[in-house]
Amino acid sequence: MTSLRSAVLVGATGLIGGSVLDVILSTPAYGRLVVLARRPLGRGSDKLQEHVVDFERLGATAGDWQADDVFLCLGTTMAVAGSQEQFRRVDHDYTIEAARLARRRGATRLALVSSVGAAQRASSFYLRVKGETERDVAELGYESVHVFRPSLLVGARAEHRRAEAMGIAVTRAVSWALVGGLRAYRPIDASRVATAMVHAVLAASPGRHVHAYDDILSLSAPPPVRA
Ligand SMILES: NC(=O)c1ccc[n+]([C@@H]2O[C@H](COP(=O)([O-])OP(=O)(O)OC[C@H]3O[C@@H](n4cnc5c(N)ncnc54)[C@H](OP(=O)(O)O)[C@@H]3O)[C@@H](O)[C@H]2O)c1
């Protein structure tokens, strides 16, 4: 009999992290999910172990747990962060610190939500931070690192983001024209990205893998039904 896996998730109160939470809780391969969040989730499940933490002092406030797999879905916006420094603090520093802590406690597989266009030398500050975060998670000694680079995420949000909603409407309208390399810029359902993240981690493929639009669609597809 194979033993059940455990996972730790940051960003569970967000769009993509909330979907990852749902997928893991409904995936029989997982017996336990640790959530680190700055506020309570308001969710109950026998599998769920929730820790309300201070990300500025993660090591001291994270509580007692161990996990096999790590799911990193933290992120803010420049508008909320208020400065580049504070944006980097959340998207890069908190993310890396969570991954480092889980690795020290024995985790071996990792999935990170990054962004289409992420690159260490990108001219956009946002994409540069994403590229640096991708680089730094890959240096923590994980057996497998899965980086996801979605374009705009589609899903139900508690708050309305006007610019993001407009971006989704526009790219959806022209989605048919986004072909070849431009397919990576098509909006994608957050639930598909979340499913792909869990499937990729469960597939146990060593090394560093980067997943864009088409790959995310195939990783999230349900297995074929046998006749
Ligand atoms: N949205 C998109 O279209 C899109 C596209 C490509 C890539 N991405 C990337 O995907 C990731 C997730 O995006 P999302 O849209 O799911 O994000 P989201 O809904 O805004 O959720 C962000 C998560 O990060 C947490 N967080 C934010 N600021 C924090 C802080 N100062 N301290 C602690 N936790 C904090 C939030 O916690 P609270 O709920 O407590 O605030 C929430 O759990 C981000 O890295 C984003 O850059 C997003």
The ligand as an SDF file (V2000), in Angstrom:
LIG
                    3D

 48 52  0  0  0  0  0  0  0  0999 V2000
   -4.2250   37.1020  -11.6280 N   0  0  0  0  0  0  0  0  0  0  0  0
   -3.6670   36.8710  -12.8010 C   0  0  0  0  0  0  0  0  0  0  0  0
   -4.2580   37.0940  -13.8710 O   0  0  0  0  0  0  0  0  0  0  0  0
   -2.2690   36.3050  -12.8470 C   0  0  0  0  0  0  0  0  0  0  0  0
   -1.6830   36.0290  -14.0740 C   0  0  0  0  0  0  0  0  0  0  0  0
   -0.3990   35.4810  -14.1180 C   0  0  0  0  0  0  0  0  0  0  0  0
    0.2680   35.2140  -12.9350 C   0  0  0  0  0  0  0  0  0  0  0  0
   -0.3210   35.5270  -11.7420 N   0  0  0  0  0  0  0  0  0  0  0  0
    0.4210   35.2380  -10.5130 C   0  0  0  0  0  0  0  0  0  0  0  0
   -0.1980   34.1640   -9.8410 O   0  0  0  0  0  0  0  0  0  0  0  0
   -0.0520   34.3100   -8.4320 C   0  0  0  0  0  0  0  0  0  0  0  0
   -1.4160   34.1970   -7.7680 C   0  0  0  0  0  0  0  0  0  0  0  0
   -2.3000   35.1420   -8.3750 O   0  0  0  0  0  0  0  0  0  0  0  0
   -3.8040   35.3000   -7.8600 P   0  0  0  0  0  0  0  0  0  0  0  0
   -4.4880   36.1280   -8.8690 O   0  0  0  0  0  0  0  0  0  0  0  0
   -4.3380   33.9710   -7.4560 O   0  0  0  0  0  0  0  0  0  0  0  0
   -3.5360   36.1760   -6.5260 O   0  0  0  0  0  0  0  0  0  0  0  0
   -4.5900   36.6660   -5.4420 P   0  0  0  0  0  0  0  0  0  0  0  0
   -5.9470   36.1460   -5.7370 O   0  0  0  0  0  0  0  0  0  0  0  0
   -4.4140   38.1330   -5.3050 O   0  0  0  0  0  0  0  0  0  0  0  0
   -4.0490   35.9450   -4.1190 O   0  0  0  0  0  0  0  0  0  0  0  0
   -2.8030   36.2740   -3.6110 C   0  0  0  0  0  0  0  0  0  0  0  0
   -2.4860   35.4950   -2.3560 C   0  0  0  0  0  0  0  0  0  0  0  0
   -1.2920   36.0610   -1.7730 O   0  0  0  0  0  0  0  0  0  0  0  0
   -1.5770   36.4910   -0.4390 C   0  0  0  0  0  0  0  0  0  0  0  0
   -0.9050   37.7540   -0.1230 N   0  0  0  0  0  0  0  0  0  0  0  0
   -0.9240   38.8990   -0.8330 C   0  0  0  0  0  0  0  0  0  0  0  0
   -0.2380   39.8530   -0.1810 N   0  0  0  0  0  0  0  0  0  0  0  0
    0.2200   39.2890    0.9660 C   0  0  0  0  0  0  0  0  0  0  0  0
    0.9920   39.7600    2.0680 C   0  0  0  0  0  0  0  0  0  0  0  0
    1.4380   41.0200    2.1280 N   0  0  0  0  0  0  0  0  0  0  0  0
    1.2620   38.9090    3.0750 N   0  0  0  0  0  0  0  0  0  0  0  0
    0.8180   37.6390    3.0210 C   0  0  0  0  0  0  0  0  0  0  0  0
    0.0810   37.1180    2.0300 N   0  0  0  0  0  0  0  0  0  0  0  0
   -0.2100   37.9490    1.0090 C   0  0  0  0  0  0  0  0  0  0  0  0
   -3.0720   36.7250   -0.3990 C   0  0  0  0  0  0  0  0  0  0  0  0
   -3.4950   36.6750    0.9270 O   0  0  0  0  0  0  0  0  0  0  0  0
   -4.7370   37.6000    1.4320 P   0  0  0  0  0  0  0  0  0  0  0  0
   -5.9660   36.9140    0.8770 O   0  0  0  0  0  0  0  0  0  0  0  0
   -4.6280   37.5420    2.9070 O   0  0  0  0  0  0  0  0  0  0  0  0
   -4.5350   38.9590    0.8420 O   0  0  0  0  0  0  0  0  0  0  0  0
   -3.5730   35.5780   -1.2750 C   0  0  0  0  0  0  0  0  0  0  0  0
   -3.6180   34.3780   -0.5530 O   0  0  0  0  0  0  0  0  0  0  0  0
    0.6200   35.6640   -8.2100 C   0  0  0  0  0  0  0  0  0  0  0  0
    1.9820   35.4720   -7.9840 O   0  0  0  0  0  0  0  0  0  0  0  0
    0.3980   36.3910   -9.5330 C   0  0  0  0  0  0  0  0  0  0  0  0
    1.4170   37.3300   -9.8100 O   0  0  0  0  0  0  0  0  0  0  0  0
   -1.5610   36.0440  -11.6750 C   0  0  0  0  0  0  0  0  0  0  0  0
  1  2  1  0
  2  3  2  0
  2  4  1  0
  4  5  1  0
  4 48  2  0
  5  6  2  0
  6  7  1  0
  7  8  2  0
  8  9  1  0
  8 48  1  0
  9 10  1  0
  9 46  1  0
 10 11  1  0
 11 12  1  0
 11 44  1  0
 12 13  1  0
 13 14  1  0
 14 15  2  0
 14 16  1  0
 14 17  1  0
 17 18  1  0
 18 19  2  0
 18 20  1  0
 18 21  1  0
 21 22  1  0
 22 23  1  0
 23 24  1  0
 23 42  1  0
 24 25  1  0
 25 26  1  0
 25 36  1  0
 26 27  1  0
 26 35  1  0
 27 28  2  0
 28 29  1  0
 29 30  1  0
 29 35  2  0
 30 31  1  0
 30 32  2  0
 32 33  1  0
 33 34  2  0
 34 35  1  0
 36 37  1  0
 36 42  1  0
 37 38  1  0
 38 39  2  0
 38 40  1  0
 38 41  1  0
 42 43  1  0
 44 45  1  0
 44 46  1  0
 46 47  1  0
M  CHG  2   8   1  16  -1
M  END
$$$$
